[in-house]
Amino acid sequence: MFNIALPYFKDAEKLAPSDIGTLTALKEIYARTDDFETSNEFKNRLEKIQQGETIETSYFK
């Protein structure tokens, strides 16, 4: 199921790189598929947003 959902979340992140729901989903998908390096990248992005920063550049561009 994660592999089916992943392309849609990638597209959503490209459109809104600061969306907390999308970043959380991507973090979890990558963690559950054992890609901890990418999961940590999204964890870091979430922490920045929670501290009030804005991310304007997509990870996937």
mmCIF file of the N, C-alpha and C atoms, coordinates in Angstrom:
data_MODEL
# 
_entry.id   MODEL 
# 
loop_
_atom_site.group_PDB 
_atom_site.id 
_atom_site.type_symbol 
_atom_site.label_atom_id 
_atom_site.label_alt_id 
_atom_site.label_comp_id 
_atom_site.label_asym_id 
_atom_site.label_entity_id 
_atom_site.label_seq_id 
_atom_site.pdbx_PDB_ins_code 
_atom_site.Cartn_x 
_atom_site.Cartn_y 
_atom_site.Cartn_z 
_atom_site.occupancy 
_atom_site.B_iso_or_equiv 
_atom_site.pdbx_formal_charge 
_atom_site.auth_seq_id 
_atom_site.auth_comp_id 
_atom_site.auth_asym_id 
_atom_site.auth_atom_id 
_atom_site.pdbx_PDB_model_num 
ATOM 1   N N  . MET A 1 1  ? 0.818  -1.200 0.000  1.00 0.00 ? 1  MET A N  1 
ATOM 2   C CA . MET A 1 1  ? 0.000  0.000  0.000  1.00 0.00 ? 1  MET A CA 1 
ATOM 3   C C  . MET A 1 1  ? 0.860  1.262  0.000  1.00 0.00 ? 1  MET A C  1 
ATOM 4   N N  . PHE A 1 2  ? 1.998  1.196  0.697  1.00 0.00 ? 2  PHE A N  1 
ATOM 5   C CA . PHE A 1 2  ? 2.870  2.377  0.745  1.00 0.00 ? 2  PHE A CA 1 
ATOM 6   C C  . PHE A 1 2  ? 3.357  2.747  -0.645 1.00 0.00 ? 2  PHE A C  1 
ATOM 7   N N  . ASN A 1 3  ? 3.713  1.738  -1.434 1.00 0.00 ? 3  ASN A N  1 
ATOM 8   C CA . ASN A 1 3  ? 4.208  2.006  -2.787 1.00 0.00 ? 3  ASN A CA 1 
ATOM 9   C C  . ASN A 1 3  ? 3.131  2.598  -3.683 1.00 0.00 ? 3  ASN A C  1 
ATOM 10  N N  . ILE A 1 4  ? 1.886  2.257  -3.425 1.00 0.00 ? 4  ILE A N  1 
ATOM 11  C CA . ILE A 1 4  ? 0.782  2.834  -4.193 1.00 0.00 ? 4  ILE A CA 1 
ATOM 12  C C  . ILE A 1 4  ? 0.564  4.292  -3.804 1.00 0.00 ? 4  ILE A C  1 
ATOM 13  N N  . ALA A 1 5  ? 0.647  4.588  -2.525 1.00 0.00 ? 5  ALA A N  1 
ATOM 14  C CA . ALA A 1 5  ? 0.380  5.943  -2.027 1.00 0.00 ? 5  ALA A CA 1 
ATOM 15  C C  . ALA A 1 5  ? 1.537  6.907  -2.274 1.00 0.00 ? 5  ALA A C  1 
ATOM 16  N N  . LEU A 1 6  ? 2.765  6.407  -2.298 1.00 0.00 ? 6  LEU A N  1 
ATOM 17  C CA . LEU A 1 6  ? 3.941  7.274  -2.355 1.00 0.00 ? 6  LEU A CA 1 
ATOM 18  C C  . LEU A 1 6  ? 3.923  8.279  -3.507 1.00 0.00 ? 6  LEU A C  1 
ATOM 19  N N  . PRO A 1 7  ? 3.621  7.895  -4.751 1.00 0.00 ? 7  PRO A N  1 
ATOM 20  C CA . PRO A 1 7  ? 3.634  8.896  -5.830 1.00 0.00 ? 7  PRO A CA 1 
ATOM 21  C C  . PRO A 1 7  ? 2.666  10.054 -5.596 1.00 0.00 ? 7  PRO A C  1 
ATOM 22  N N  . TYR A 1 8  ? 1.543  9.775  -4.970 1.00 0.00 ? 8  TYR A N  1 
ATOM 23  C CA . TYR A 1 8  ? 0.564  10.830 -4.704 1.00 0.00 ? 8  TYR A CA 1 
ATOM 24  C C  . TYR A 1 8  ? 1.074  11.800 -3.636 1.00 0.00 ? 8  TYR A C  1 
ATOM 25  N N  . PHE A 1 9  ? 1.724  11.267 -2.620 1.00 0.00 ? 9  PHE A N  1 
ATOM 26  C CA . PHE A 1 9  ? 2.289  12.140 -1.592 1.00 0.00 ? 9  PHE A CA 1 
ATOM 27  C C  . PHE A 1 9  ? 3.476  12.940 -2.139 1.00 0.00 ? 9  PHE A C  1 
ATOM 28  N N  . LYS A 1 10 ? 4.234  12.352 -3.046 1.00 0.00 ? 10 LYS A N  1 
ATOM 29  C CA . LYS A 1 10 ? 5.334  13.101 -3.689 1.00 0.00 ? 10 LYS A CA 1 
ATOM 30  C C  . LYS A 1 10 ? 4.768  14.284 -4.465 1.00 0.00 ? 10 LYS A C  1 
ATOM 31  N N  . ASP A 1 11 ? 3.705  14.044 -5.232 1.00 0.00 ? 11 ASP A N  1 
ATOM 32  C CA . ASP A 1 11 ? 3.075  15.129 -5.986 1.00 0.00 ? 11 ASP A CA 1 
ATOM 33  C C  . ASP A 1 11 ? 2.526  16.201 -5.051 1.00 0.00 ? 11 ASP A C  1 
ATOM 34  N N  . ALA A 1 12 ? 1.915  15.770 -3.954 1.00 0.00 ? 12 ALA A N  1 
ATOM 35  C CA . ALA A 1 12 ? 1.369  16.734 -2.992 1.00 0.00 ? 12 ALA A CA 1 
ATOM 36  C C  . ALA A 1 12 ? 2.482  17.570 -2.375 1.00 0.00 ? 12 ALA A C  1 
ATOM 37  N N  . GLU A 1 13 ? 3.622  16.955 -2.079 1.00 0.00 ? 13 GLU A N  1 
ATOM 38  C CA . GLU A 1 13 ? 4.746  17.688 -1.489 1.00 0.00 ? 13 GLU A CA 1 
ATOM 39  C C  . GLU A 1 13 ? 5.317  18.693 -2.474 1.00 0.00 ? 13 GLU A C  1 
ATOM 40  N N  . LYS A 1 14 ? 5.318  18.361 -3.760 1.00 0.00 ? 14 LYS A N  1 
ATOM 41  C CA . LYS A 1 14 ? 5.801  19.298 -4.782 1.00 0.00 ? 14 LYS A CA 1 
ATOM 42  C C  . LYS A 1 14 ? 4.920  20.543 -4.832 1.00 0.00 ? 14 LYS A C  1 
ATOM 43  N N  . LEU A 1 15 ? 3.619  20.356 -4.625 1.00 0.00 ? 15 LEU A N  1 
ATOM 44  C CA . LEU A 1 15 ? 2.685  21.480 -4.668 1.00 0.00 ? 15 LEU A CA 1 
ATOM 45  C C  . LEU A 1 15 ? 2.703  22.307 -3.391 1.00 0.00 ? 15 LEU A C  1 
ATOM 46  N N  . ALA A 1 16 ? 2.920  21.658 -2.251 1.00 0.00 ? 16 ALA A N  1 
ATOM 47  C CA . ALA A 1 16 ? 2.892  22.354 -0.954 1.00 0.00 ? 16 ALA A CA 1 
ATOM 48  C C  . ALA A 1 16 ? 3.972  21.759 -0.049 1.00 0.00 ? 16 ALA A C  1 
ATOM 49  N N  . PRO A 1 17 ? 5.228  22.192 -0.225 1.00 0.00 ? 17 PRO A N  1 
ATOM 50  C CA . PRO A 1 17 ? 6.332  21.606 0.536  1.00 0.00 ? 17 PRO A CA 1 
ATOM 51  C C  . PRO A 1 17 ? 6.273  21.833 2.042  1.00 0.00 ? 17 PRO A C  1 
ATOM 52  N N  . SER A 1 18 ? 5.413  22.707 2.505  1.00 0.00 ? 18 SER A N  1 
ATOM 53  C CA . SER A 1 18 ? 5.305  22.982 3.943  1.00 0.00 ? 18 SER A CA 1 
ATOM 54  C C  . SER A 1 18 ? 4.078  22.348 4.588  1.00 0.00 ? 18 SER A C  1 
ATOM 55  N N  . ASP A 1 19 ? 3.367  21.508 3.870  1.00 0.00 ? 19 ASP A N  1 
ATOM 56  C CA . ASP A 1 19 ? 2.153  20.899 4.420  1.00 0.00 ? 19 ASP A CA 1 
ATOM 57  C C  . ASP A 1 19 ? 2.513  19.825 5.445  1.00 0.00 ? 19 ASP A C  1 
ATOM 58  N N  . ILE A 1 20 ? 2.083  20.032 6.658  1.00 0.00 ? 20 ILE A N  1 
ATOM 59  C CA . ILE A 1 20 ? 2.443  19.136 7.764  1.00 0.00 ? 20 ILE A CA 1 
ATOM 60  C C  . ILE A 1 20 ? 1.913  17.718 7.549  1.00 0.00 ? 20 ILE A C  1 
ATOM 61  N N  . GLY A 1 21 ? 0.700  17.582 7.075  1.00 0.00 ? 21 GLY A N  1 
ATOM 62  C CA . GLY A 1 21 ? 0.123  16.261 6.854  1.00 0.00 ? 21 GLY A CA 1 
ATOM 63  C C  . GLY A 1 21 ? 0.889  15.460 5.814  1.00 0.00 ? 21 GLY A C  1 
ATOM 64  N N  . THR A 1 22 ? 1.252  16.121 4.729  1.00 0.00 ? 22 THR A N  1 
ATOM 65  C CA . THR A 1 22 ? 2.013  15.457 3.667  1.00 0.00 ? 22 THR A CA 1 
ATOM 66  C C  . THR A 1 22 ? 3.389  15.065 4.154  1.00 0.00 ? 22 THR A C  1 
ATOM 67  N N  . LEU A 1 23 ? 4.062  15.954 4.856  1.00 0.00 ? 23 LEU A N  1 
ATOM 68  C CA . LEU A 1 23 ? 5.403  15.651 5.358  1.00 0.00 ? 23 LEU A CA 1 
ATOM 69  C C  . LEU A 1 23 ? 5.370  14.517 6.374  1.00 0.00 ? 23 LEU A C  1 
ATOM 70  N N  . THR A 1 24 ? 4.349  14.501 7.204  1.00 0.00 ? 24 THR A N  1 
ATOM 71  C CA . THR A 1 24 ? 4.212  13.416 8.184  1.00 0.00 ? 24 THR A CA 1 
ATOM 72  C C  . THR A 1 24 ? 4.011  12.083 7.475  1.00 0.00 ? 24 THR A C  1 
ATOM 73  N N  . ALA A 1 25 ? 3.146  12.080 6.471  1.00 0.00 ? 25 ALA A N  1 
ATOM 74  C CA . ALA A 1 25 ? 2.897  10.846 5.723  1.00 0.00 ? 25 ALA A CA 1 
ATOM 75  C C  . ALA A 1 25 ? 4.168  10.359 5.030  1.00 0.00 ? 25 ALA A C  1 
ATOM 76  N N  . LEU A 1 26 ? 4.909  11.260 4.412  1.00 0.00 ? 26 LEU A N  1 
ATOM 77  C CA . LEU A 1 26 ? 6.150  10.870 3.737  1.00 0.00 ? 26 LEU A CA 1 
ATOM 78  C C  . LEU A 1 26 ? 7.178  10.333 4.732  1.00 0.00 ? 26 LEU A C  1 
ATOM 79  N N  . LYS A 1 27 ? 7.278  10.992 5.874  1.00 0.00 ? 27 LYS A N  1 
ATOM 80  C CA . LYS A 1 27 ? 8.203  10.519 6.909  1.00 0.00 ? 27 LYS A CA 1 
ATOM 81  C C  . LYS A 1 27 ? 7.861  9.093  7.321  1.00 0.00 ? 27 LYS A C  1 
ATOM 82  N N  . GLU A 1 28 ? 6.595  8.832  7.526  1.00 0.00 ? 28 GLU A N  1 
ATOM 83  C CA . GLU A 1 28 ? 6.152  7.506  7.957  1.00 0.00 ? 28 GLU A CA 1 
ATOM 84  C C  . GLU A 1 28 ? 6.316  6.458  6.859  1.00 0.00 ? 28 GLU A C  1 
ATOM 85  N N  . ILE A 1 29 ? 5.979  6.806  5.636  1.00 0.00 ? 29 ILE A N  1 
ATOM 86  C CA . ILE A 1 29 ? 6.127  5.854  4.536  1.00 0.00 ? 29 ILE A CA 1 
ATOM 87  C C  . ILE A 1 29 ? 7.578  5.435  4.394  1.00 0.00 ? 29 ILE A C  1 
ATOM 88  N N  . TYR A 1 30 ? 8.475  6.406  4.406  1.00 0.00 ? 30 TYR A N  1 
ATOM 89  C CA . TYR A 1 30 ? 9.896  6.078  4.252  1.00 0.00 ? 30 TYR A CA 1 
ATOM 90  C C  . TYR A 1 30 ? 10.418 5.288  5.453  1.00 0.00 ? 30 TYR A C  1 
ATOM 91  N N  . ALA A 1 31 ? 9.954  5.599  6.636  1.00 0.00 ? 31 ALA A N  1 
ATOM 92  C CA . ALA A 1 31 ? 10.394 4.850  7.821  1.00 0.00 ? 31 ALA A CA 1 
ATOM 93  C C  . ALA A 1 31 ? 9.909  3.403  7.755  1.00 0.00 ? 31 ALA A C  1 
ATOM 94  N N  . ARG A 1 32 ? 8.687  3.216  7.351  1.00 0.00 ? 32 ARG A N  1 
ATOM 95  C CA . ARG A 1 32 ? 8.114  1.864  7.320  1.00 0.00 ? 32 ARG A CA 1 
ATOM 96  C C  . ARG A 1 32 ? 8.639  1.020  6.161  1.00 0.00 ? 32 ARG A C  1 
ATOM 97  N N  . THR A 1 33 ? 9.269  1.683  5.188  1.00 0.00 ? 33 THR A N  1 
ATOM 98  C CA . THR A 1 33 ? 9.902  0.942  4.093  1.00 0.00 ? 33 THR A CA 1 
ATOM 99  C C  . THR A 1 33 ? 11.420 0.905  4.264  1.00 0.00 ? 33 THR A C  1 
ATOM 100 N N  . ASP A 1 34 ? 11.865 1.201  5.470  1.00 0.00 ? 34 ASP A N  1 
ATOM 101 C CA . ASP A 1 34 ? 13.277 1.109  5.870  1.00 0.00 ? 34 ASP A CA 1 
ATOM 102 C C  . ASP A 1 34 ? 14.208 2.069  5.142  1.00 0.00 ? 34 ASP A C  1 
ATOM 103 N N  . ASP A 1 35 ? 13.682 3.191  4.662  1.00 0.00 ? 35 ASP A N  1 
ATOM 104 C CA . ASP A 1 35 ? 14.524 4.240  4.077  1.00 0.00 ? 35 ASP A CA 1 
ATOM 105 C C  . ASP A 1 35 ? 14.649 5.344  5.132  1.00 0.00 ? 35 ASP A C  1 
ATOM 106 N N  . PHE A 1 36 ? 15.481 5.070  6.116  1.00 0.00 ? 36 PHE A N  1 
ATOM 107 C CA . PHE A 1 36 ? 15.575 5.961  7.272  1.00 0.00 ? 36 PHE A CA 1 
ATOM 108 C C  . PHE A 1 36 ? 16.257 7.287  6.947  1.00 0.00 ? 36 PHE A C  1 
ATOM 109 N N  . GLU A 1 37 ? 17.124 7.304  5.962  1.00 0.00 ? 37 GLU A N  1 
ATOM 110 C CA . GLU A 1 37 ? 17.779 8.556  5.577  1.00 0.00 ? 37 GLU A CA 1 
ATOM 111 C C  . GLU A 1 37 ? 16.747 9.557  5.052  1.00 0.00 ? 37 GLU A C  1 
ATOM 112 N N  . THR A 1 38 ? 15.881 9.105  4.168  1.00 0.00 ? 38 THR A N  1 
ATOM 113 C CA . THR A 1 38 ? 14.843 9.987  3.630  1.00 0.00 ? 38 THR A CA 1 
ATOM 114 C C  . THR A 1 38 ? 13.807 10.319 4.704  1.00 0.00 ? 38 THR A C  1 
ATOM 115 N N  . SER A 1 39 ? 13.473 9.356  5.526  1.00 0.00 ? 39 SER A N  1 
ATOM 116 C CA . SER A 1 39 ? 12.540 9.602  6.624  1.00 0.00 ? 39 SER A CA 1 
ATOM 117 C C  . SER A 1 39 ? 13.067 10.699 7.542  1.00 0.00 ? 39 SER A C  1 
ATOM 118 N N  . ASN A 1 40 ? 14.340 10.651 7.849  1.00 0.00 ? 40 ASN A N  1 
ATOM 119 C CA . ASN A 1 40 ? 14.943 11.682 8.698  1.00 0.00 ? 40 ASN A CA 1 
ATOM 120 C C  . ASN A 1 40 ? 14.926 13.052 8.035  1.00 0.00 ? 40 ASN A C  1 
ATOM 121 N N  . GLU A 1 41 ? 15.062 13.099 6.722  1.00 0.00 ? 41 GLU A N  1 
ATOM 122 C CA . GLU A 1 41 ? 14.976 14.377 6.006  1.00 0.00 ? 41 GLU A CA 1 
ATOM 123 C C  . GLU A 1 41 ? 13.601 14.993 6.211  1.00 0.00 ? 41 GLU A C  1 
ATOM 124 N N  . PHE A 1 42 ? 12.556 14.184 6.103  1.00 0.00 ? 42 PHE A N  1 
ATOM 125 C CA . PHE A 1 42 ? 11.213 14.714 6.308  1.00 0.00 ? 42 PHE A CA 1 
ATOM 126 C C  . PHE A 1 42 ? 10.949 15.026 7.774  1.00 0.00 ? 42 PHE A C  1 
ATOM 127 N N  . LYS A 1 43 ? 11.557 14.293 8.673  1.00 0.00 ? 43 LYS A N  1 
ATOM 128 C CA . LYS A 1 43 ? 11.464 14.612 10.098 1.00 0.00 ? 43 LYS A CA 1 
ATOM 129 C C  . LYS A 1 43 ? 12.071 15.989 10.351 1.00 0.00 ? 43 LYS A C  1 
ATOM 130 N N  . ASN A 1 44 ? 13.229 16.262 9.750  1.00 0.00 ? 44 ASN A N  1 
ATOM 131 C CA . ASN A 1 44 ? 13.879 17.570 9.906  1.00 0.00 ? 44 ASN A CA 1 
ATOM 132 C C  . ASN A 1 44 ? 13.022 18.686 9.321  1.00 0.00 ? 44 ASN A C  1 
ATOM 133 N N  . ARG A 1 45 ? 12.409 18.433 8.189  1.00 0.00 ? 45 ARG A N  1 
ATOM 134 C CA . ARG A 1 45 ? 11.540 19.443 7.583  1.00 0.00 ? 45 ARG A CA 1 
ATOM 135 C C  . ARG A 1 45 ? 10.337 19.730 8.476  1.00 0.00 ? 45 ARG A C  1 
ATOM 136 N N  . LEU A 1 46 ? 9.761  18.680 9.058  1.00 0.00 ? 46 LEU A N  1 
ATOM 137 C CA . LEU A 1 46 ? 8.640  18.871 9.981  1.00 0.00 ? 46 LEU A CA 1 
ATOM 138 C C  . LEU A 1 46 ? 9.048  19.716 11.183 1.00 0.00 ? 46 LEU A C  1 
ATOM 139 N N  . GLU A 1 47 ? 10.211 19.439 11.731 1.00 0.00 ? 47 GLU A N  1 
ATOM 140 C CA . GLU A 1 47 ? 10.683 20.209 12.887 1.00 0.00 ? 47 GLU A CA 1 
ATOM 141 C C  . GLU A 1 47 ? 10.857 21.676 12.535 1.00 0.00 ? 47 GLU A C  1 
ATOM 142 N N  . LYS A 1 48 ? 11.373 21.970 11.344 1.00 0.00 ? 48 LYS A N  1 
ATOM 143 C CA . LYS A 1 48 ? 11.530 23.365 10.917 1.00 0.00 ? 48 LYS A CA 1 
ATOM 144 C C  . LYS A 1 48 ? 10.179 24.068 10.840 1.00 0.00 ? 48 LYS A C  1 
ATOM 145 N N  . ILE A 1 49 ? 9.193  23.394 10.284 1.00 0.00 ? 49 ILE A N  1 
ATOM 146 C CA . ILE A 1 49 ? 7.865  23.993 10.158 1.00 0.00 ? 49 ILE A CA 1 
ATOM 147 C C  . ILE A 1 49 ? 7.248  24.210 11.531 1.00 0.00 ? 49 ILE A C  1 
ATOM 148 N N  . GLN A 1 50 ? 7.429  23.257 12.426 1.00 0.00 ? 50 GLN A N  1 
ATOM 149 C CA . GLN A 1 50 ? 6.884  23.394 13.775 1.00 0.00 ? 50 GLN A CA 1 
ATOM 150 C C  . GLN A 1 50 ? 7.546  24.530 14.544 1.00 0.00 ? 50 GLN A C  1 
ATOM 151 N N  . GLN A 1 51 ? 8.748  24.916 14.124 1.00 0.00 ? 51 GLN A N  1 
ATOM 152 C CA . GLN A 1 51 ? 9.440  26.050 14.746 1.00 0.00 ? 51 GLN A CA 1 
ATOM 153 C C  . GLN A 1 51 ? 9.093  27.364 14.071 1.00 0.00 ? 51 GLN A C  1 
ATOM 154 N N  . GLY A 1 52 ? 8.187  27.321 13.087 1.00 0.00 ? 52 GLY A N  1 
ATOM 155 C CA . GLY A 1 52 ? 7.719  28.541 12.454 1.00 0.00 ? 52 GLY A CA 1 
ATOM 156 C C  . GLY A 1 52 ? 8.359  28.868 11.132 1.00 0.00 ? 52 GLY A C  1 
ATOM 157 N N  . GLU A 1 53 ? 9.253  28.033 10.649 1.00 0.00 ? 53 GLU A N  1 
ATOM 158 C CA . GLU A 1 53 ? 9.881  28.280 9.360  1.00 0.00 ? 53 GLU A CA 1 
ATOM 159 C C  . GLU A 1 53 ? 8.949  27.841 8.239  1.00 0.00 ? 53 GLU A C  1 
ATOM 160 N N  . THR A 1 54 ? 9.243  28.293 7.035  1.00 0.00 ? 54 THR A N  1 
ATOM 161 C CA . THR A 1 54 ? 8.497  27.893 5.854  1.00 0.00 ? 54 THR A CA 1 
ATOM 162 C C  . THR A 1 54 ? 9.461  27.232 4.880  1.00 0.00 ? 54 THR A C  1 
ATOM 163 N N  . ILE A 1 55 ? 9.054  26.123 4.333  1.00 0.00 ? 55 ILE A N  1 
ATOM 164 C CA . ILE A 1 55 ? 9.861  25.438 3.331  1.00 0.00 ? 55 ILE A CA 1 
ATOM 165 C C  . ILE A 1 55 ? 9.207  25.688 1.981  1.00 0.00 ? 55 ILE A C  1 
ATOM 166 N N  . GLU A 1 56 ? 9.951  26.297 1.081  1.00 0.00 ? 56 GLU A N  1 
ATOM 167 C CA . GLU A 1 56 ? 9.381  26.653 -0.205 1.00 0.00 ? 56 GLU A CA 1 
ATOM 168 C C  . GLU A 1 56 ? 9.871  25.769 -1.339 1.00 0.00 ? 56 GLU A C  1 
ATOM 169 N N  . THR A 1 57 ? 10.898 24.974 -1.097 1.00 0.00 ? 57 THR A N  1 
ATOM 170 C CA . THR A 1 57 ? 11.460 24.132 -2.141 1.00 0.00 ? 57 THR A CA 1 
ATOM 171 C C  . THR A 1 57 ? 11.134 22.675 -1.848 1.00 0.00 ? 57 THR A C  1 
ATOM 172 N N  . SER A 1 58 ? 10.604 22.008 -2.834 1.00 0.00 ? 58 SER A N  1 
ATOM 173 C CA . SER A 1 58 ? 10.255 20.609 -2.689 1.00 0.00 ? 58 SER A CA 1 
ATOM 174 C C  . SER A 1 58 ? 11.509 19.745 -2.595 1.00 0.00 ? 58 SER A C  1 
ATOM 175 N N  . TYR A 1 59 ? 11.439 18.698 -1.837 1.00 0.00 ? 59 TYR A N  1 
ATOM 176 C CA . TYR A 1 59 ? 12.523 17.726 -1.744 1.00 0.00 ? 59 TYR A CA 1 
ATOM 177 C C  . TYR A 1 59 ? 12.700 17.005 -3.075 1.00 0.00 ? 59 TYR A C  1 
ATOM 178 N N  . PHE A 1 60 ? 11.633 16.871 -3.846 1.00 0.00 ? 60 PHE A N  1 
ATOM 179 C CA . PHE A 1 60 ? 11.630 16.079 -5.060 1.00 0.00 ? 60 PHE A CA 1 
ATOM 180 C C  . PHE A 1 60 ? 11.946 16.860 -6.328 1.00 0.00 ? 60 PHE A C  1 
ATOM 181 N N  . LYS A 1 61 ? 12.193 18.142 -6.233 1.00 0.00 ? 61 LYS A N  1 
ATOM 182 C CA . LYS A 1 61 ? 12.508 18.925 -7.448 1.00 0.00 ? 61 LYS A CA 1 
ATOM 183 C C  . LYS A 1 61 ? 13.973 18.917 -7.727 1.00 0.00 ? 61 LYS A C  1 
# 
